Amino acid sequence: MQQKDSLSILKENKIFNVTAHNKGRLSQKSNHYNALTTAFEKRRYLMKQILSHVTIIVIIFSSISINSQNNEYIFNWDLKSKIITYQIKNYNLSNENIKINDIFTNKKTDLEFPVESSMTILLKQYNDSDITINIYIDNTDNNQSSNKNAKDNLNEKISIKELMEKISGKIAIIGRIENNGNMKSFWLRESQRNLITLLFGLPMRSVKIGDSWDLNLNLLNTDPTFKCIDSRKSTKVNFDSIEYDSNKEIIAIFKYDIIEKIKGESGFGNIDWEMSFKGIGKYNYTKKEWKSLKLINTTLLKGGIMQGNNKQLMELKKIDSIPEKYTVIE
């Protein structure tokens, strides 16, 4: 069998790119290779050359990773003059109801949540910087109470059913935000502003991976006689990381850790309330829209006119078509 010369071995192992520019350097390395006496020394020499190239590749990829960590990102919503449609699904994860206490009769009324409910959100570019948001309540006629052990109350069930029939398919919120997520509809109720901010609030500045920002939320309210003994509030969203989906689109990962807690005394007794939203949002940085948003909403109420615990899963996803009879109202 014909023995391969050192130049052929180096070519096959792709250690050097043989061009007119580096032939002289390659010739020097080849002469050094021929001067090695044993097969062991030759193998060791080749391994050193391979490892040196692997090291260079690792350094290159490491520098890319470091650069991505230091990159600054500006987040906004870009509808490109079209209507974007999202659907929010709410799943009740609790087996008990919130109880409302009538302070005059001391009668307790169960506030029953449906097992599943949904809303449809329509977004449309209003001008260069403003976006109109319409939130519709979807049909929920077939949804049942989450508390299967609750005693039947015919009158209460009828009133809830009538209420659901009145609002199903109707528009619940007409709001407006800037394309950076800043709320413009100051006239909305606080609960309505909270919902829009929670779903579409973005940082007002450029951010890097690891940065966080606060959402303008106020979740808990009590009566004017409330005297606060202890409180805690955090409305932070953290820019956790960047990933790429199957279409090579850039996906920014947001982590939500929102909590409000108050404890104190009021004319309705001692109060110890807490509400939180925790979860993950996947923002498509390439398309400037949500890929998905999943939040767990937990409510803990002790004392006052309301008592009980409730936990719900909120899932937001984009849908391809606008449901029949839903239109954008600016």
N, C-alpha and C positions, 0 to 999 in steps of 0.2 A: 504494500500500500504506500502511495506517495505521501511523504511527510509534508504538511503544510508549513509554509514559512511564517515568520512572526507577523509580517504585514497582513497576511490573509487572516490570521487569528484575530488580530486587532480589528479588522474590518467586520468580520462575522459577529464579533461581540459588540459592535457599534461603539467602541470606546472612543474612536476619533472619526471625525467627518473629513474625509480625504479631499481636500481642495487645493488649488494652487497656492492659496494663502498659507495653509498649515502643513504642506508636504515636508518642508524642512524640519519643522518641529517633530512631526511624526517620524521622520527618518532618525532623528536623535533618540527618540524613545524606543524605536525598533532596534537600533544598535545596542542600547542598554539592555533590552530584552534578550538579544542573542548572546550577550555576555554572561547572562545568568547560567550557571552550570547545571543545576539539578532541576528535575521536573517540579519538585516541591516549591523551589524558589520561583519558578515561572508561574505556577498556579497562584502563589501568594501575591506576586506582582500584579497579575490580572485582577485578582479580587480587590486589591487596593485601588486600582483604576476604576473598577465598577462602583466601589463604595464612595469614591470621591464624587462621582456623578450623581449617585443617589442622594448624597448630602446636599448637593447643589439644588436638586429638585425639592427636597424637604424645605430648604431655606426659602425657595421661591413661593411654595404653597403657604408657608408660615407667614411670609410677608403679606400675601393676599388676605389671609385671615385677620391679621393685625389691622390692615387697612380697612376692612369691613367693619371692625369694631370701632374705629375712629371716624368713620364716615358720618356726616350729619344728614338727617332726613327731614324733609318738610312734608307733612301729611295734610291732605285736603280731599274734598269730594269733587270729582270731575265727571259730570254726567254726559258731556259731549252732546249737548242739545237734545237729549232723549230722556224718556221717562224710565227711571229705575224702580223696580218693584221688589219689595222684601215681604216676607211673611214671618211673624213672630208666633211661635207655638209656646203655650204655657202649660206645664204638666204639674198637677198638684201631687206632691210627695208626702203629704201629711194625712193622718187618719183622724184628726180631731179638728173641730171648728173653733174659730175665734168667737168668744162670747161677749156680747154687749150687755152691760148692766144698766138698767133704768134706775137712776138715782132716786126717783120719786116713788116707784112701786117696788124696787128691788127685784124686778123680774128680769131674768136673763134670756136673751135672744141669741140663737145660733146664727152666725154669719157663715153660710156654707159656700165653699168655692167649688166650681165645676172640676171634674177630673181633668178635663182638657179644654182649652179655649185657644182662640187664635185671633190675630189682628193682621191686616194687610196695610203696608206702608207704601205710598206712592211719592217719589221724589222727582221734581222737575226743576230745571234751571230757570230761575226767574229773570235774571239778568247776568251780567258778567261775574258777579260775586255772590248773589243771593240764590237760595234754593227753597222752594216751597215744599212743605211736608204735609201730606194728608194721611191720617191714620183712621182706618175703617175697622169696625167691630165685625168679625165674620160670624156667620150663622153658627149658633151653639145650641140649637133646639134639642139635639139628641144627647147632649152631655148630662151626666147624672151627678148627684152630690158626691163629694169625696168621702163623706162620713157615712159609711154603710150601717153603722150601729146606732145612728141618731134616731130618736123616736119620731114617728111620722107627725107632721103638723100640716094638715091639708091647706089651711088658709095661707100659711107662710109659703108653702110650695107653689100655690097658685099665684101669689103675688110675685115671686121670683120668676116664674115662667112668663108672666105677663111683661115683666120688666125686660127679660131677655128678648122676648119677641119684639118689643118696641125698639131696642137698640141694635138688634142683629141686622147686618147689612147697611148700617147707617154710619155716617162719618162722625168720628168722636173728637178729632183734633185737626185744626187747620193752623199750621205754624210756619215759621220761616227762620232759616239759619243762614249764616254766611258759609261760603264753601270751605272755610277752615273749621267749621263746626260751632262757631260762636252763635249763641242764641240771640235772635233779634225780636222774637215775639214776647215782649215783656208783659203784655196784657193777659197772657194765658194764666190759668191757675198754677199754683206751685207744683202740684202733682203732675200736671201736663208738661210743664217745663222740665221737671225731673226726668220724665220718661224720654223726652227728646234728647236731653243732654246726655243721659246714660247711654243711649243708642248711637249718638252721632257726635258726641263731644270729642275734640281732638286737641293736641297741644297747640298753643298760640305761638310757639317758637320752633325753631329747628332743634331736633333732638338726636342724640346718639344712643346706641345700644347701652342699656343700663340706666338711662335717664328715666325720670318719672314726672308726671304732672297731675294737678288736682282738677277734678270736675266740679263745677258750680252746682252742688246739690244740697238740698235741705230736706231730709227724709222724715224726721220726727217733729210732730207738733203736739202741744198739750194746751191746757186751759190757762187763762191769764193769772190764776192764783198759784201757779206752779213755782215752788222754791227749789232750785237745783242744789243738790248736795254733791253729786259727782257726774261727770260727763266725759265723753270721749268721741272724737270725730276724725275720720281719715277718709278722704275721697280720692286716693291715689290710684293712678294707672301707670304701670311700669312697661317700658319698651324692653322686652325680654331678649328677643333674638330675631334673626333673619333666616328664612328657609326658602327653598325653591320648590315649586310644585312640578307636576309632570310636564307642564307646558313651558318650563323654564321661567315662569313668572315669579317675581319677588314677593314673598309673603312676610309681612311684619307680624310678630307675635306680641300681643299685648296681654298683660296679666292684671286683672281687676281685683283690688282688695279694698272694698268700700265698706265702712262700718260707721254707724252712729249709735250712741248709747247715752241714755239719760237716767238719772236716779234722783228721786227727791220726794217732796211732799206737795200736795195740792188740796183744794177744797173737796176733791173727790177721793181722797185717801192717798196712801203711799203709791209711788209709781216707780217701776223698774222696767224700762222698755229698751229694746235693741232691734236694729234692722241692719242687714248686711247684704251686699252683692259681691260674690266671689266667682271668678271664672276666667276664661280664655277667649280673646278675640283674635281672629286671623284677618288682617287687613291686606288686601291685594294692592301692593304699592305700584305695580305696573299699571293696573286699571283704575286705581284710585276709588276702590269700592270694597265693601265687606265681602270676604269669602265665607266667613261664618262667625257667629258670636254665641257663646254659651255661658250663661250666668246662673248661679244658684242664689235665689233670694230667700233669706231666712228672717222671720219675724218672731220675736219673743216678747210677750206682753204680760206683765204682772202688775196688778193694781190699777187704780183708776177705773174708768168706765169700760175698758176693754181688757180681756184676759185670754191667754191661750198662746199656742205656738202654730206656726205655719211655715212650710218650706215648699218652694216652687222652683222648677227648672224652666228657664227661659231660653229658647233657641231661636236665633234669627238666621235666615238664609235667603238668598236671592232666588226669585222665581222668574220664569221666562215670559209669562203673559199676565196681563191685567185681568183680574176676575170680572165677569160680566156685571154691568151696571155701575162699576166703580170708575169715576172720572176724577181728574185733577181739578181742584178748586183753588184758585190763586187768591 
